Amino acid sequence: MDTNRQVKYHGNNHREVQLPHGSVHVFANDAVFETFEQKVYDMADNNLRIPRHVYMSYTPDAHIGVGTCIGTTAVWNMRDGFVSPSIVGVDIGCGMRVHLTPLHKRDLQDKQVRRQLIDAIEKYVPSNERKNSNYADIDIMDVVQHGLHGLPASYVPDERWLTHVEESTFRYDHSFLEHLPGKIKKNAHGQLGTLGSGNHFCEIQYVEIDESNRELAAKWGMFDGQVIVMIHSGSRAWGAMLGREYTKTLREAMHSWGVTNPDPNLIYAPINSTEGQRYLHLMYSALNFAVSNRHMIAFGVREAFRDVFGSECEVPVLYDLMHNYALKEFHREQPMLVHRKGATRALPAGHYLNTAAYKETGHPALIPGSMGTSSYIMLGSEHGLKNFYSICHGAGRIRSRRATREAVKVDEFEQSLKVGTEDEILVNHRTLERILDECPQAYKDVDQIIDSIVGAKLASVVAKCKPMAVVKGI
């Protein structure tokens, strides 16, 4: 880091770094803060060139992305602000979902049982195919218009599946669907209930409840040793095509307006412009696809658990949330557009944006680790207001996929997964070489990330979630 840069320390792992075009707030402990490279700050300064910004920050998992770092929160007033596909990300609506089970980790101690469960999940959530033929009766247009309420009732096991989510339906003007990219329906058809590749996964874990939040965990239906399912996926081809199309469209608009930025990959438009409005409304269609996709993955997982453990086995929803989006929220008594790219909203007890099911307690904030390491379930704090209630979204990469394959050997990955032991973290792939770029060595230390968030008083730990088996897409 440039030692000449002005840094103001606010205490509690909170620094404000002054850059030529504004300041970026960084929430990280000392060890993590020192790992931030110069390009992270260069990208922040490029983002801060966008006019009339209200606020920008990095969570401790921040790392280089396209146009904007993953781990960014950026805010503009709705009245005269800007929207940026680059500060949303291509995988619009990508996020997390957790389901509880009545099982204890000892019920999955036998590796054969875990292997049987992996095979059952792959039956309903095919990991080696782009399409899922199990749900051919679902009309994709119903889903992108109405979210979870566009699904047939047969795919909604109980009311919790509609109420224990950040949003069940994102409302927007459906007339904007006239501006969809060509072939988007064809490419996204059949993708509901599919993981996708990269860092997306379905992981079987068991929880260790944090002593400080034991009573809260019980209210949420959690207990020590409980088996849970954590799902990470997004809007698949629907969001990817929208992201690419409107990056191109807004880039052309910027050129016609004479707007430039040192980073050609940083794209933005006034919220109230024709292009800005079109992107925002169609982005909401992708958010509807994303929450419905995770819902259908979870439905498949439920079927798999019932195949293995009996038809009476239920897997109630804990929560579903996103970490790539831009939403209108009220802050400082004003409507603002809050972009979160690789950042998780973590609302405290009593906050008006909480879904009714979590109004009293605050909602679970779901933070995945890297493959083979622990994940976390957290609770937002009132102090989170200083960061627009944003916390981390995971561990954050420290190596690109290519660099990981060059630097890490398969046997190191095997050690991380405890291969050959009774506690082996089983995976659906028969060779780890195929998913080497998702090994823990590609990521920051998630425990340091969580320490940074807790130390910043943005959130507290409710449970640590330890992996037992993982289903990864290709």
Residue pairs with C-beta under 8 A, 6 or more apart in sequence:
1 34
1 36
1 37
1 38
1 41
2 38
2 41
5 17
5 18
5 19
5 41
6 17
6 18
7 15
7 16
7 17
7 18
8 15
8 16
8 18
9 15
10 16
12 383
12 455
12 456
12 457
13 27
13 28
13 29
13 33
13 60
13 452
13 453
13 455
13 456
14 25
14 26
14 27
14 386
14 456
15 25
15 26
15 28
15 33
16 23
16 24
16 25
16 26
17 23
17 24
17 25
17 26
17 41
17 44
19 41
19 44
19 45
19 48
20 45
21 45
21 48
21 49
22 45
22 48
22 53
22 56
23 48
23 56
24 41
24 44
24 48
24 56
24 57
24 58
25 55
25 56
25 57
25 58
25 386
25 387
26 33
26 36
26 57
26 58
26 62
27 57
27 58
27 59
27 60
27 387
27 452
27 453
27 456
27 458
28 36
28 58
28 59
28 60
28 452
29 60
29 448
29 451
29 452
29 455
31 448
32 60
32 444
32 448
32 449
32 452
33 60
35 398
35 444
36 58
36 62
37 64
39 64
40 58
40 62
40 63
40 64
40 69
43 64
43 65
43 67
43 68
43 69
43 263
44 56
44 58
44 69
44 72
46 261
46 262
46 263
46 266
47 53
47 56
47 68
47 72
47 74
47 87
47 266
48 56
49 261
49 262
50 76
50 82
50 84
50 261
50 266
50 268
51 82
52 76
52 77
52 80
52 81
52 82
53 74
53 75
53 76
53 81
53 82
54 75
54 76
54 77
54 81
54 336
55 73
55 74
55 75
55 388
56 72
56 73
56 74
56 75
57 72
57 73
57 74
57 387
57 388
57 390
58 69
58 71
58 72
59 71
59 73
59 342
59 343
59 387
59 390
59 391
59 392
59 393
59 449
59 452
59 453
60 71
60 392
60 396
60 444
60 448
60 449
60 452
60 453
61 70
61 71
61 342
61 392
61 393
61 394
61 395
61 396
61 444
61 449
62 69
62 70
62 71
62 72
62 342
62 396
63 69
63 70
63 71
63 396
63 397
63 398
63 444
64 70
65 72
65 89
65 341
65 342
66 86
66 90
66 265
67 84
67 86
67 87
67 263
67 265
67 266
67 267
68 74
68 84
68 86
68 87
68 89
68 266
68 341
69 341
69 342
70 89
70 341
70 342
70 393
70 396
70 397
71 341
71 342
71 343
71 392
71 393
71 396
72 87
72 339
72 340
72 341
72 342
72 343
73 338
73 339
73 340
73 343
73 387
73 388
73 390
74 84
74 87
74 338
74 339
74 341
75 331
75 336
75 337
75 338
75 339
75 388
76 82
76 83
76 271
76 336
76 337
77 334
77 335
77 336
77 337
78 271
78 328
78 334
78 335
78 336
78 337
79 334
79 335
80 270
80 271
80 272
81 270
81 271
81 336
81 337
82 268
82 269
82 270
82 271
82 276
82 337
83 268
83 269
83 270
83 271
83 276
83 279
83 280
83 326
83 337
83 339
84 266
84 267
84 268
84 269
84 326
84 339
85 243
85 246
85 247
85 250
85 267
85 268
85 279
85 283
86 247
86 265
86 266
86 267
86 268
87 268
87 326
87 339
87 341
88 243
88 283
88 324
88 325
88 326
88 339
88 341
89 243
89 324
89 341
89 342
90 239
90 240
90 243
90 244
90 247
91 196
91 234
91 235
91 239
91 240
91 243
91 324
92 234
92 235
92 239
92 242
92 243
92 283
92 286
92 287
92 290
92 324
92 325
93 234
93 235
93 239
93 286
93 287
93 288
93 289
93 290
93 291
93 322
93 324
93 325
94 232
94 233
94 234
94 235
94 239
94 290
94 322
94 323
94 324
95 166
95 232
95 233
95 234
95 290
95 291
95 294
95 320
95 321
95 322
95 323
95 324
96 230
96 231
96 232
96 320
96 321
96 323
96 344
96 366
96 367
96 368
96 393
97 230
97 231
97 232
97 294
97 295
97 297
97 298
97 317
97 319
97 320
97 321
97 366
98 228
98 229
98 230
98 231
98 317
98 318
98 319
98 320
98 364
98 366
98 377
99 228
99 229
99 231
99 298
99 301
99 302
99 315
99 316
99 317
99 318
100 221
100 222
100 226
100 228
100 315
100 316
100 317
100 318
101 226
101 227
101 228
101 229
101 305
101 313
101 315
102 313
102 314
103 226
103 227
103 309
103 313
104 206
104 225
104 226
104 227
105 206
105 225
105 226
105 227
105 468
106 225
107 113
107 227
107 309
108 114
108 117
108 204
108 206
108 227
108 468
108 469
109 422
111 422
111 424
111 426
113 308
114 204
114 426
114 468
114 469
115 426
115 469
116 308
117 204
117 304
117 305
117 308
117 469
118 426
118 427
118 428
118 469
118 471
120 303
120 304
120 305
120 307
120 308
121 202
121 300
121 301
121 304
121 428
121 471
122 428
122 471
123 304
123 307
124 134
124 193
124 299
124 300
124 301
124 303
124 304
125 132
125 193
125 194
125 195
125 202
125 297
125 300
125 301
125 304
125 471
126 132
126 194
127 195
127 428
127 471
127 472
127 473
127 474
128 473
128 474
129 194
130 190
130 191
130 194
131 189
131 190
131 191
131 194
132 190
132 191
132 192
132 193
132 194
132 296
132 300
133 190
134 193
134 300
135 155
135 190
135 192
135 193
135 296
136 190
137 152
138 151
138 152
138 155
138 192
138 296
139 150
140 185
140 188
140 189
140 192
140 238
140 289
141 177
141 185
142 150
142 151
143 150
143 151
143 192
143 288
143 289
143 292
144 150
144 177
144 238
144 285
144 286
144 288
144 289
145 174
145 177
145 285
145 288
146 169
146 288
147 167
147 168
147 169
147 170
147 287
147 288
147 291
147 292
148 156
148 161
148 162
148 165
148 168
148 169
148 291
148 292
148 295
149 162
149 168
149 169
150 288
150 292
151 292
151 295
151 296
155 295
155 296
155 299
156 162
157 299
157 302
157 314
158 316
160 316
160 317
160 357
161 295
161 298
161 317
162 168
163 355
163 356
163 357
164 316
164 317
164 318
164 319
164 320
164 355
164 357
164 358
165 291
165 295
165 317
165 319
165 320
165 321
165 355
166 291
166 319
166 320
166 321
166 322
166 345
166 355
166 363
167 287
167 291
168 291
169 288
170 284
170 285
170 287
170 288
170 291
171 284
172 280
172 281
172 284
172 285
173 281
176 277
176 278
176 281
176 282
176 285
177 282
177 285
179 278
179 282
180 242
180 282
181 241
181 242
181 244
181 245
183 241
184 237
184 238
184 241
184 242
187 237
187 238
187 241
188 236
188 237
188 238
188 241
188 289
191 236
191 237
191 238
191 293
192 289
192 292
192 293
192 296
193 293
193 296
193 297
193 299
193 300
194 233
194 236
194 293
194 297
194 473
195 201
195 202
195 233
195 297
195 471
195 472
195 473
196 233
196 234
196 236
196 473
197 473
197 474
198 438
198 473
199 232
199 394
199 438
200 232
200 233
200 234
200 472
200 473
201 230
201 231
201 232
201 368
201 371
201 470
201 471
201 472
201 473
202 229
202 230
202 231
202 232
202 297
202 301
202 470
202 471
203 229
203 230
203 231
203 232
203 368
203 375
203 467
203 469
203 470
203 471
204 227
204 228
204 229
204 467
204 468
204 469
204 470
205 227
205 228
205 229
205 230
205 375
205 465
205 466
205 467
205 468
206 225
206 226
206 227
206 228
206 465
206 466
206 468
207 222
207 223
207 224
207 225
207 226
207 228
207 377
207 463
207 464
207 465
207 466
208 224
208 225
208 463
208 464
208 465
208 466
209 217
209 222
209 223
209 224
209 462
209 463
210 217
210 460
210 461
210 462
210 463
210 464
212 460
212 461
213 379
213 460
213 461
213 462
213 463
216 361
216 379
216 462
217 223
217 462
217 463
219 361
220 318
220 361
220 364
220 462
221 316
221 318
222 228
222 318
222 377
222 462
222 463
227 468
228 318
228 465
229 298
229 301
229 315
230 366
230 368
230 375
230 465
231 294
231 297
231 298
231 301
232 368
233 290
233 293
233 294
233 297
234 290
234 293
234 324
235 242
235 286
235 287
235 289
235 290
235 293
236 289
236 293
238 285
238 286
238 289
239 286
239 289
239 290
242 282
242 283
242 285
242 286
243 286
246 275
246 278
246 279
246 282
247 267
249 275
249 278
249 279
250 267
250 268
250 269
250 275
250 276
250 279
251 264
251 267
253 269
253 273
253 275
254 260
254 261
254 267
254 268
254 269
269 275
269 276
269 279
270 276
271 277
271 280
271 337
280 326
283 325
283 326
287 322
287 325
290 322
291 320
291 322
294 320
295 320
298 315
298 317
301 315
302 314
302 315
305 313
305 315
306 312
306 313
318 364
318 366
318 377
319 358
319 363
319 364
319 366
321 344
321 345
321 363
321 365
321 366
322 340
323 340
323 341
323 342
323 343
323 344
323 393
324 340
324 341
324 342
325 339
325 340
326 337
326 338
326 339
326 340
327 337
327 338
327 340
328 335
328 336
328 337
328 338
329 335
329 336
329 338
329 353
329 388
330 336
331 338
331 388
338 388
338 390
340 390
342 393
342 394
342 396
343 390
343 391
343 392
343 393
344 365
344 366
344 367
344 390
344 391
344 392
344 393
345 353
345 365
345 380
345 389
345 390
346 362
346 363
346 365
346 378
346 379
346 380
346 381
346 384
346 389
346 390
346 391
346 458
346 459
347 353
347 354
347 358
347 362
347 363
347 380
347 384
347 389
348 362
348 379
348 380
348 381
348 382
348 384
348 389
349 359
349 360
349 361
349 362
350 359
350 360
350 362
351 362
351 380
351 389
354 362
354 363
355 363
358 364
361 379
362 379
362 380
363 379
363 380
364 377
364 378
364 379
364 462
365 377
365 378
365 379
365 380
365 391
365 459
366 375
366 377
366 378
367 375
367 376
367 377
367 378
367 391
367 392
367 393
367 394
367 446
367 449
367 450
368 375
368 393
368 394
368 395
369 375
369 376
369 394
369 395
369 440
369 443
369 446
369 467
370 394
370 395
370 438
370 439
370 440
370 442
370 443
370 446
371 416
371 417
371 435
371 438
371 439
371 440
371 467
371 470
371 472
372 413
372 416
372 417
372 425
372 439
372 440
372 467
373 395
373 416
373 440
373 443
373 446
373 447
373 467
374 446
374 447
374 464
374 465
374 466
374 467
375 446
375 464
375 465
375 467
376 446
376 450
376 461
376 463
376 464
376 465
377 461
377 462
377 463
377 465
378 391
378 450
378 453
378 459
378 460
378 461
378 462
379 459
379 460
379 462
380 389
380 391
380 458
380 459
381 457
381 458
381 459
381 460
383 456
383 457
383 458
384 390
384 391
384 457
384 458
384 459
387 456
387 458
390 458
391 453
391 458
391 459
392 449
392 450
392 452
392 453
394 443
394 446
394 449
395 443
395 444
395 445
395 446
395 449
396 443
396 444
396 449
397 442
397 443
397 444
398 442
398 443
398 444
399 407
399 408
399 441
399 442
401 437
401 442
402 437
404 436
404 437
404 439
404 441
404 442
405 436
405 437
407 441
408 436
408 439
408 441
408 442
410 432
410 433
410 436
412 439
412 441
413 432
413 436
413 439
413 440
413 441
414 420
414 432
416 439
416 440
416 441
417 424
417 425
417 427
417 432
418 424
418 425
425 467
425 468
425 469
425 470
426 468
426 469
426 470
427 435
427 469
427 470
427 471
427 472
428 470
428 471
428 472
429 435
429 472
432 439
434 474
435 472
438 472
450 461
453 459
454 460
454 461
